[in-house]
């Protein structure tokens, strides 16, 4: 960062003109642009795929189903870990209260 830019930032901070929300807005717009690019890439990939439409839809459906099942099992595993850790915490709290 050059000294002129540092000076401008310091003057803005001192005068109260610095916008602390600006970096967050830029991040959210960057995420939106990234997601739009991913979506465009997926659509173009499907359009130029070397397989038939029926086979492509079948593969996409299968992969979506696999992803859903994996997310579901991960969520169930996380919930069971949370329940078991809460049980351990409650048991240790009861022992220390006794």
N, CA and C of each residue as an Amber inpcrd file, in Angstrom:
protein
   294
   0.8540000  -1.1640000   0.0000000   0.0000000   0.0000000   0.0000000
   0.9030000   1.2310000   0.0000000   0.6510000   2.1650000  -0.8960000
   1.5140000   3.3340000  -0.9660000   1.1320000   4.3640000   0.0970000
   2.0200000   5.3050000   0.3400000   1.8310000   6.2690000   1.4270000
   0.6590000   7.2160000   1.1660000   0.3550000   7.5140000  -0.0910000
  -0.7850000   8.3950000  -0.3980000  -2.0950000   7.7200000  -0.0150000
  -2.2110000   6.4480000  -0.3170000  -3.4270000   5.7120000   0.0120000
  -3.5910000   5.6000000   1.5300000  -2.5110000   5.3390000   2.2230000
  -2.5650000   5.2660000   3.6880000  -3.0050000   6.6060000   4.2580000
  -2.4710000   7.6840000   3.7030000  -2.8460000   9.0170000   4.1590000
  -4.3260000   9.2910000   3.9500000  -4.8720000   8.9040000   2.7950000
  -6.3110000   9.1050000   2.5160000  -7.1660000   8.3040000   3.4840000
  -6.7710000   7.0820000   3.7670000  -7.5350000   6.2430000   4.6900000
  -7.5030000   6.8350000   6.0940000  -6.3250000   7.2830000   6.5300000
  -6.2200000   7.8820000   7.8610000  -7.0510000   9.1620000   7.9690000
  -7.0120000  10.0190000   6.9360000  -7.8250000  11.2400000   6.9550000
  -9.3060000  10.9050000   7.0070000  -9.7370000   9.8780000   6.2630000
 -11.1410000   9.4820000   6.2720000 -11.5450000   8.9510000   7.6370000
 -10.6610000   8.2040000   8.2730000 -10.9550000   7.6860000   9.6040000
 -11.0830000   8.8160000  10.6250000 -10.1610000   9.7620000  10.5690000
 -10.1650000  10.8710000  11.5190000 -11.3920000  11.7510000  11.3210000
 -11.7670000  12.0000000  10.0690000 -12.9070000  12.8790000   9.8020000
 -14.2450000  12.1640000   9.9700000 -14.2230000  10.8460000  10.0940000
 -15.4680000  10.0930000  10.2770000 -16.1600000   9.7430000   8.9690000
 -15.4630000   9.9030000   7.8440000 -16.0590000   9.6270000   6.5330000
 -15.8040000   8.2060000   6.0420000 -15.1490000   7.4060000   6.8240000
 -14.8070000   6.0550000   6.3920000 -16.0360000   5.1600000   6.4780000
 -16.3290000   4.4430000   5.4230000 -17.4930000   3.5630000   5.3630000
 -17.0520000   2.1400000   5.7030000 -17.3640000   1.7080000   6.9260000
 -16.9570000   0.3760000   7.3630000 -17.7640000  -0.7300000   6.7090000
 -18.9100000  -0.4160000   6.1430000 -19.7590000  -1.4230000   5.5030000
 -19.3180000  -1.7240000   4.0690000 -18.5070000  -0.8690000   3.4740000
 -18.1190000  -1.0360000   2.0730000 -17.4350000  -2.3760000   1.7920000
 -16.4780000  -2.8370000   2.6120000 -15.8630000  -4.1290000   2.3050000
 -16.8640000  -5.2820000   2.3340000 -17.8450000  -5.2200000   3.1950000
 -18.8460000  -6.2920000   3.2520000 -19.6930000  -6.2950000   1.9950000
 -20.0570000  -5.1140000   1.5150000 -20.8660000  -5.0460000   0.2940000
 -20.0810000  -5.5980000  -0.8790000 -18.8090000  -5.2810000  -0.9610000
 -17.9980000  -5.7850000  -2.0590000 -17.8920000  -7.3000000  -2.0020000
 -17.7660000  -7.8540000  -0.8070000 -17.6530000  -9.3040000  -0.6670000
 -18.9250000  -9.9870000  -1.1400000 -20.0820000  -9.4470000  -0.7530000
 -21.3270000 -10.0880000  -1.1680000 -21.5150000  -9.9870000  -2.6720000
 -21.1120000  -8.8750000  -3.2730000 -21.2430000  -8.7720000  -4.7210000
 -20.2560000  -9.7000000  -5.4210000 -19.0770000  -9.8990000  -4.8290000
 -18.1160000 -10.8370000  -5.4120000 -18.6420000 -12.2610000  -5.3520000
 -19.3130000 -12.6080000  -4.2680000 -19.8990000 -13.9450000  -4.1480000
 -20.9840000 -14.1220000  -5.2020000 -21.8160000 -13.1040000  -5.3900000
 -22.8830000 -13.1960000  -6.3910000 -22.2930000 -13.3560000  -7.7880000
 -21.2450000 -12.6160000  -8.0820000 -20.5970000 -12.7350000  -9.3960000
 -19.9980000 -14.1270000  -9.5670000 -19.3800000 -14.6470000  -8.5140000
 -18.8050000 -15.9910000  -8.5790000 -19.8930000 -17.0310000  -8.8470000
 -21.0060000 -16.9390000  -8.1250000 -22.0990000 -17.9010000  -8.3130000
 -22.7030000 -17.7900000  -9.7060000 -22.8150000 -16.5760000 -10.2220000
 -23.3170000 -16.4120000 -11.5860000 -22.3730000 -17.0720000 -12.5880000
 -21.0760000 -16.9410000 -12.3540000 -20.0970000 -17.5820000 -13.2260000
 -20.1720000 -19.0960000 -13.1650000 -20.3680000 -19.6230000 -11.9550000
 -20.5120000 -21.0770000 -11.8040000 -21.7510000 -21.5610000 -12.5540000
 -22.8490000 -20.8420000 -12.4000000 -24.0860000 -21.2170000 -13.0900000
 -23.9250000 -21.1680000 -14.6030000 -23.2860000 -20.1250000 -15.0880000
 -23.0540000 -20.0070000 -16.5300000 -22.1770000 -21.1440000 -17.0300000
 -21.1470000 -21.4740000 -16.2660000 -20.2730000 -22.5790000 -16.6550000
 -21.0080000 -23.9040000 -16.7040000 -21.9110000 -24.1160000 -15.7410000
 -22.6840000 -25.3640000 -15.7390000 -23.5860000 -25.4440000 -16.9620000
 -24.2610000 -24.3410000 -17.2710000 -25.1650000 -24.3330000 -18.4270000
 -24.3870000 -24.5700000 -19.7110000 -23.2640000 -23.8920000 -19.8800000
 -22.4650000 -24.0870000 -21.0890000 -21.9120000 -25.5070000 -21.1630000
 -21.5280000 -26.0520000 -20.0250000 -21.0490000 -27.4320000 -20.0080000
 -22.1220000 -28.4130000 -20.4420000 -23.3510000 -28.1610000 -20.0080000
 -24.4510000 -29.0420000 -20.4040000 -24.7750000 -28.8930000 -21.8900000
 -24.6910000 -27.6660000 -22.3960000 -25.0030000 -27.4380000 -23.8130000
 -23.9990000 -28.1150000 -24.7370000 -22.7410000 -28.1100000 -24.3420000
 -21.6980000 -28.6560000 -25.2050000 -21.2360000 -30.0450000 -24.7700000
 -21.9920000 -30.7080000 -23.9260000 -21.6250000 -32.0410000 -23.4500000
 -21.7130000 -33.0480000 -24.6000000 -20.7990000 -34.0210000 -24.6240000
 -20.7860000 -34.9990000 -25.7140000 -21.7500000 -36.1750000 -25.4950000
 -22.7270000 -36.0280000 -24.6130000 -23.6960000 -37.0970000 -24.3790000
 -25.0940000 -36.5920000 -24.7280000 -26.0300000 -37.5290000 -24.8630000
 -27.3970000 -37.1520000 -25.2010000 -28.0690000 -36.4430000 -24.0310000
 -29.1090000 -35.7130000 -24.3140000 -29.8380000 -34.9780000 -23.2870000
 -30.4210000 -35.8910000 -22.2270000 -30.9710000 -37.0240000 -22.6480000
 -31.5710000 -37.9620000 -21.7000000 -30.5210000 -38.5190000 -20.7450000
 -29.3820000 -38.8930000 -21.2860000 -28.3050000 -39.4360000 -20.4540000
 -27.7650000 -38.3540000 -19.5200000 -27.6280000 -37.1320000 -20.0220000
 -27.1400000 -36.0300000 -19.2000000 -28.0950000 -35.7380000 -18.0510000
 -29.4010000 -35.6950000 -18.3250000 -30.3810000 -35.4560000 -17.2660000
 -30.3420000 -36.5560000 -16.2210000 -30.1500000 -37.7840000 -16.6700000
 -30.0620000 -38.9100000 -15.7510000 -28.8390000 -38.7760000 -14.8410000
 -27.6960000 -38.4050000 -15.4300000 -26.4840000 -38.2390000 -14.6350000
 -26.6220000 -37.0900000 -13.6410000 -27.1920000 -35.9830000 -14.0930000
 -27.3820000 -34.8300000 -13.2050000 -28.3120000 -35.2120000 -12.0610000
 -29.3780000 -35.9270000 -12.3830000 -30.3280000 -36.3620000 -11.3620000
 -29.6630000 -37.2890000 -10.3500000 -28.8690000 -38.2320000 -10.8420000
 -28.1780000 -39.1660000  -9.9500000 -27.2010000 -38.4370000  -9.0330000
 -26.4410000 -37.5180000  -9.5960000 -25.4700000 -36.7760000  -8.7760000
 -26.1670000 -35.8830000  -7.7600000 -27.2820000 -35.2750000  -8.1530000
 -28.0300000 -34.4410000  -7.2060000 -28.5740000 -35.2980000  -6.0710000
 -29.0690000 -36.4770000  -6.4080000 -29.5920000 -37.3840000  -5.3870000
 -28.4750000 -37.8220000  -4.4350000 -27.3090000 -38.1410000  -4.9910000
 -26.1680000 -38.5360000  -4.1600000 -25.7410000 -37.3890000  -3.2400000
 -25.7090000 -36.1830000  -3.7780000 -25.3410000 -35.0240000  -2.9710000
 -26.3340000 -34.7760000  -1.8550000 -27.6220000 -34.9360000  -2.1610000
 -28.6580000 -34.7550000  -1.1540000 -28.5200000 -35.7990000  -0.0490000
 -28.2950000 -37.0520000  -0.4300000 -28.1360000 -38.1200000   0.5580000
 -26.9010000 -37.8920000   1.4290000 -25.8120000 -37.4310000   0.8120000
 -24.5960000 -37.1610000   1.5750000 -24.8290000 -36.0140000   2.5590000
 -25.5090000 -34.9660000   2.1170000 -25.8020000 -33.8350000   3.0060000
 -26.7220000 -34.2740000   4.1400000 -27.6850000 -35.1300000   3.8290000
 -28.6180000 -35.6190000   4.8420000 -27.8860000 -36.4590000   5.8920000
 -26.9970000 -37.3540000   5.4430000 -26.2660000 -38.1950000   6.4020000
 -25.2990000 -37.3550000   7.2370000 -24.6900000 -36.3460000   6.6270000
 -23.7930000 -35.4610000   7.3790000 -24.5700000 -34.6990000   8.4400000
 -25.7540000 -34.2150000   8.0910000 -26.5800000 -33.4900000   9.0550000
 -27.0140000 -34.4060000  10.1960000 -27.3760000 -35.6520000   9.8870000
 -27.7710000 -36.5960000  10.9310000 -26.5970000 -36.9210000  11.8470000
 -25.4150000 -37.0850000  11.2520000 -24.2180000 -37.3610000  12.0430000
 -23.8990000 -36.1780000  12.9600000 -24.0120000 -34.9770000  12.4370000
 -23.7660000 -33.7760000  13.2390000 -24.7660000 -33.6800000  14.3800000
 -26.0460000 -33.9590000  14.0990000 -27.0720000 -33.8900000  15.1410000
 -26.8150000 -34.9220000  16.2290000 -26.4080000 -36.1220000  15.8450000
 -26.1440000 -37.1490000  16.8630000 -24.9280000 -36.7750000  17.7030000
 -23.9020000 -36.1700000  17.0850000 -22.7390000 -35.7110000  17.8520000
 -23.1250000 -34.6090000  18.8260000 -23.9990000 -33.7130000  18.3820000
 -24.4480000 -32.6310000  19.2530000 -25.2140000 -33.1960000  20.4510000
 -26.0890000 -34.1640000  20.2020000 -26.8640000 -34.7620000  21.2940000
 -25.9460000 -35.4650000  22.2820000 -24.9740000 -36.2030000  21.7700000
 -24.0710000 -36.9230000  22.6780000 -23.1840000 -35.9570000  23.4560000
 -22.7500000 -34.8790000  22.8390000 -21.9190000 -33.9140000  23.5730000
 -22.7400000 -33.1590000  24.5980000 -24.0200000 -32.9340000  24.3290000
 -24.8850000 -32.2870000  25.3150000 -25.1170000 -33.2180000  26.4990000
 -25.2400000 -34.4930000  26.2310000 -25.4170000 -35.4630000  27.3070000
 -24.1860000 -35.5280000  28.1940000 -22.9980000 -35.4910000  27.6000000
 -21.7540000 -35.5130000  28.3650000 -21.6430000 -34.2440000  29.1980000
 -22.0100000 -33.1120000  28.6240000 -21.9440000 -31.8440000  29.3420000
 -22.9240000 -31.8290000  30.5110000 -24.1280000 -32.3300000  30.2870000
 -25.1270000 -32.3630000  31.3630000 -24.6790000 -33.2970000  32.4810000
 -24.0910000 -34.4340000  32.1290000 -23.6330000 -35.3760000  33.1460000
 -22.4870000 -34.7840000  33.9620000 -21.5680000 -34.1000000  33.3330000
 -20.4550000 -33.4950000  34.0730000 -20.9460000 -32.3310000  34.9380000
 -21.9860000 -31.6240000  34.4770000 -22.5340000 -30.5340000  35.2910000
 -23.2270000 -31.0910000  36.5280000 -23.9150000 -32.2370000  36.3720000
 -24.5760000 -32.8560000  37.5180000 -23.5510000 -33.3510000  38.5390000
 -22.4230000 -33.9150000  38.0580000 -21.3880000 -34.3950000  38.9770000
 -20.7680000 -33.2390000  39.7520000 -20.5120000 -32.1340000  39.0950000
 -19.9040000 -31.0000000  39.7870000 -20.8930000 -30.3030000  40.7090000
 -22.1940000 -30.4270000  40.4580000 -23.1900000 -29.8250000  41.3300000
 -23.3850000 -30.6640000  42.5940000 -23.0510000 -31.9550000  42.5270000
 -23.2480000 -32.8480000  43.6790000 -22.2270000 -32.6490000  44.7500000
